[in-house]
Amino acid sequence: MSSLSTQKCEACRADAPKVSDAELAELIKMIPDWVPEVRDGIMQLERVYKFKNFKQALEFTNKVGDMAEEEGHHPGLLTEWGKVTVTWWSHSIKGLHKNDFICAAKTDDVFAAL
Ligand SMILES: C[C@H](O)[C@H](O)[C@H]1CNC2=NC(N)=NC(=O)C2=N1
């Protein structure tokens, strides 16, 4: 478990600052399986999780959804046969907030607990 995953998401307002490049470099070390990617001009965090079949992928998707509802912060989820692509970014600021790193770490915990 990463120290990030013990933290709670805070309300993220439209004027909240995006993480700086230096903060990103530090935070990403705590979630080494996640890849920062710019999509449609928005920096996001993405990880692909592999499964043996669709049912297990769907079970994971639903557990991530439950966690997201608890945090009040929601990912992109693409569920396919044998894999789930999870993408975190903060819609309100069109970029990355610390909340996204917290939720990425919590997503790893959901996977580890399956
Ligand atoms: C009103 C509500 O708090 C917001 O729309 C929340 C919901 N979930 C969210 N999830 C993400 N990833 N980014 C947001 O900005 C966001 N905003």
Ligand as a Chemical Component Dictionary entry (heavy atoms), coordinates in Angstrom:
data_LIG
# 
_chem_comp.id                   LIG 
_chem_comp.type                 NON-POLYMER 
_chem_comp.pdbx_formal_charge   0 
_chem_comp.three_letter_code    LIG 
# 
loop_
_chem_comp_atom.comp_id 
_chem_comp_atom.atom_id 
_chem_comp_atom.alt_atom_id 
_chem_comp_atom.type_symbol 
_chem_comp_atom.charge 
_chem_comp_atom.model_Cartn_x 
_chem_comp_atom.model_Cartn_y 
_chem_comp_atom.model_Cartn_z 
_chem_comp_atom.pdbx_ordinal 
LIG C1 C1 C 0 -19.922 17.992 -8.623  1  
LIG C2 C2 C 0 -18.871 16.938 -8.435  2  
LIG O1 O1 O 0 -18.205 17.096 -7.215  3  
LIG C3 C3 C 0 -17.837 17.005 -9.519  4  
LIG O2 O2 O 0 -18.396 16.991 -10.787 5  
LIG C4 C4 C 0 -16.764 15.975 -9.384  6  
LIG C5 C5 C 0 -17.227 14.560 -9.606  7  
LIG N1 N1 N 0 -16.152 13.692 -9.984  8  
LIG C6 C6 C 0 -15.063 14.158 -10.575 9  
LIG N2 N2 N 0 -14.150 13.338 -11.052 10 
LIG C7 C7 C 0 -13.067 13.778 -11.679 11 
LIG N3 N3 N 0 -12.169 12.884 -12.118 12 
LIG N4 N4 N 0 -12.846 15.081 -11.848 13 
LIG C8 C8 C 0 -13.689 16.005 -11.401 14 
LIG O3 O3 O 0 -13.452 17.205 -11.583 15 
LIG C9 C9 C 0 -14.845 15.560 -10.728 16 
LIG N5 N5 N 0 -15.728 16.379 -10.241 17 
# 
loop_
_chem_comp_bond.comp_id 
_chem_comp_bond.atom_id_1 
_chem_comp_bond.atom_id_2 
_chem_comp_bond.value_order 
_chem_comp_bond.pdbx_ordinal 
LIG C1 C2 SING 1  
LIG C2 O1 SING 2  
LIG C2 C3 SING 3  
LIG C3 O2 SING 4  
LIG C3 C4 SING 5  
LIG C4 C5 SING 6  
LIG C4 N5 SING 7  
LIG C5 N1 SING 8  
LIG N1 C6 SING 9  
LIG C6 N2 DOUB 10 
LIG C6 C9 SING 11 
LIG N2 C7 SING 12 
LIG C7 N3 SING 13 
LIG C7 N4 DOUB 14 
LIG N4 C8 SING 15 
LIG C8 O3 DOUB 16 
LIG C8 C9 SING 17 
LIG C9 N5 DOUB 18 
# 
